[in-house]
Amino acid sequence: MYEGKRVLVTGAAGFIGSNLTDELLSQGATVIGIDNMFNGRMGNLALAQKNPNFTFYKTDVRDYDRLLYLMKDIDIVFHEAAFTSVPQSILMPELCNSVNVSGTLNILNAARIRDVEKIVFASSSSVYGDTPTLPKHEKMHLDPISPYGVAKYAAEAYMVSYHRVYGLNTTSLRYFNVFGPRQKDSPYSGVIAIFIARIFEHKNPVIFGDGTQSRDFTYIKDVVRANLLAGLSQKAAGEVMNIAAGKPISLQELTEIMIRESGVDGLKIEYGPIRKGDILHSFGDIKKAQQILSYTAEYDVISGFQEYLNYYKTIILQKQ
Ligand code: UD2
């Protein structure tokens, strides 16, 4: 499907960007990957770098001139680069804004000048905030809590605006808690990556709050597939849509499953204070993506976790 397409992936050395890059290359695209290496790891691009159709540049999305240069002859941009953490956005709101808002504006301006056919943007379920309506659907009022959520909201509004005023074919995908291979284990990473690492280090997972909070965890392969569908879609021009598994699970239940399935004995769940800026329940309605992109989730959190666990045992633990 992507044979002959010239694609730019921002955040290419990161969790989502690198998985997307591998799939684009396997479908015959020529890919330029950029990353400022703040969260990215070159190891994530080991496979891509063996492919002659892949080129990597260490570049920041805040560097407009470089973006303009690199976007010459590009057909499709997948904008995955981001300041990615809710708690860090509370510590550094200006940095979050400059990367996630100004960086996205740079992408749009360069894409407009270079006549890029399509821009797909990685937005987030955090734009919804803590509104009681569940599942969260695209027509509802947005009420982000954290600076991270506000920045993603602003960036997706720019995506829509650039479609309306300049006719760019932009699509924003609101990811719901993505997890899977290559997600970084750091204090600011997604909870599944943190807990799997703790479990295999024989450390108790620590839930912030009482564990009743729930999330719609979405497996990386579904997110990559949604991007590939959006990248070639005319119907999705100017649209914003949820990309989720479409099924919530409480953190308590998920953590119990993770401990059990990992087969590590002697662990118990610990509890700590609720995290500032945290949302209680998040669960996405995926009907719009189904209608526009024919997107369906092929994984739920359990089947995704099983696959992630196999990867973790065969790839990560073998290296240690
Ligand atoms: C938000 C977005 C998500 C994505 C992500 C990027 C929502 C609902 N989701 O994820 O779509 O954009 O940001 O970072 O806004 N937790 C623990 N223990 C830990 C770590 C986390 O209990 O060691 C809890 C945390 O308090 C939260 C849940 O796990 O209740 C999920 O946290 P997360 O950081 O994985 O993701 P979240 O929901 O902030």
Residues whose N, C-alpha, C, O or C-beta is under 5 A from the ligand:
A	BS01	UD2	T84 S85 V86 S124 S125 S126 Y175 F176 N177 S189 G190 V191 I194 V206 I207 F208 Q213 R275 D278 I279 S282
